[in-house]
Amino acid sequence: MLKATLKIADLENYDPVAKGSSIQVGESYIRPFQHKSLESSLVKNTEQWFFVIRERQVAADEAGVHSVVIAHASMDQFRQHYQKCMHWPLDFIVIEAARRGPRLRVRAGYIASLPIYFHVEERTRTVTLSWDFMDLLDKSGTIDTEIIAHHLSMRTFYSARQAALALIC
């Protein structure tokens, strides 16, 4: 669960930096939801980086856990951390970025129950991500009324289906 605004130009020109529990990349940011059942980390090297927020295997004692930063990872270390994330047995969201290109990819874990909605603004080359559908309601496309009714009537927070069918503009 996270909120982020990522400008593609920032991915090419700036290194991600941990500031408290958030990640700053130039004017762009990633803000993970703070909860004792979630953990996050940032793994980076000179050419690429990835940020992961995932469900913990064991709950922490504190209310929120700050990001763990693994800087200057060798390609082998980077690959090992990445593979560990891709094989995580619980749910996760990974934001990957590469300087060349620049490229951005967002991946959800096996169950894909951690909600992640997005909007792409082509004119400014900005991607907005949020776990909260309301953040993007003014930019959304078609709404899946069946899922919205389910959320409202059963007060659920997670679903394998997305409430908005299209958020790309």
C-alpha positions, 0 to 999 in steps of 0.5 A: 500500500503506497502513494506515489507521484513519479515524473519520468524525467526525475527517474532519469536524472535523480537517485532515490533517497530515503527521507524518513519512511518516504522515498524522494526522487527529485520532485517525485516521491513514494510514500508507503502506508505505515502499518505493523504488518507491512515492511518496505525496502529500496534497493539501488545501484548506479543504473537501476533501483526498485522499491518494494512494500510487502506484507510481513511474515511476522508482525512488528511491535511498532506502528510503522516500519521505515524503509530499509535502504540497500545502496550501491548493490552489485548486479548480483546482489540486486538480482538476489534481492529482486528474486527474493521479492518476486518469490515472496509468499505474501502480497507485495507491490514493486516499483522498478525504475531504470535510468536508461530509457528511462523505464518504469514498471509496477508489479503486484504480487501473487495474490494482488490483493494490495490495492494499487490504482494508477493514472498516467499523464502523458503530457507531463510524463507523470505516473500517479499511484495510490492505494486509495481509489478516491485519490484518482476518482477525478481522473478515472475511467469506467467504474466497476459498480459491482465491486464498489457495491461490494466494498460499500456493503461488506466494508472490505478493503482488499479485492482481486478486482480493481474498482476502476477499469481504466485510469490511463488518460 
